[in-house]
Amino acid sequence: MAHRTHGPEIARLRLERGFTLQRLADEAAISRSHLGKIELGERGASAPALKRLAIVLGVPVSQIAEMPLDRGRRARANAA
C-alpha cells in the first residue's frame, strides 16, 4: 500500500546535513528501519515522529509535512 510520503524531503534534508540514517533515527527516537521505510514511502510517519524529525533536522514541520491548516491557509490566500 502506498503512503503519502514526506520521505524524499526528509532524505534530502538528512543528507544535506550529513546525518546517517542511524543518527537521525537515534536523535528523533524512531527505529532506523522505520525511518528507512518512511524515506522510501513504504510507511507513513505519525505527527509526533514528523515533529521530532523536524526538530532534529532544524526545520519547521511544515517543510516536511504540509499540515491541513497550512493547506487551508494557502487555499484562502490563493482565492483572494
Rosetta blueprint (number, residue, H / E / L):
1 M L
2 A L
3 H L
4 R L
5 T L
6 H L
7 G H
8 P H
9 E H
10 I H
11 A H
12 R H
13 L H
14 R H
15 L H
16 E H
17 R L
18 G L
19 F L
20 T L
21 L H
22 Q H
23 R H
24 L H
25 A H
26 D H
27 E H
28 A H
29 A L
30 I L
31 S L
32 R H
33 S H
34 H H
35 L H
36 G H
37 K H
38 I H
39 E H
40 L H
41 G L
42 E L
43 R L
44 G L
45 A L
46 S L
47 A H
48 P H
49 A H
50 L H
51 K H
52 R H
53 L H
54 A H
55 I H
56 V H
57 L H
58 G L
59 V L
60 P L
61 V H
62 S H
63 Q H
64 I H
65 A L
66 E L
67 M L
68 P H
69 L H
70 D H
71 R H
72 G H
73 R H
74 R H
75 A H
76 R H
77 A H
78 N H
79 A H
80 A L
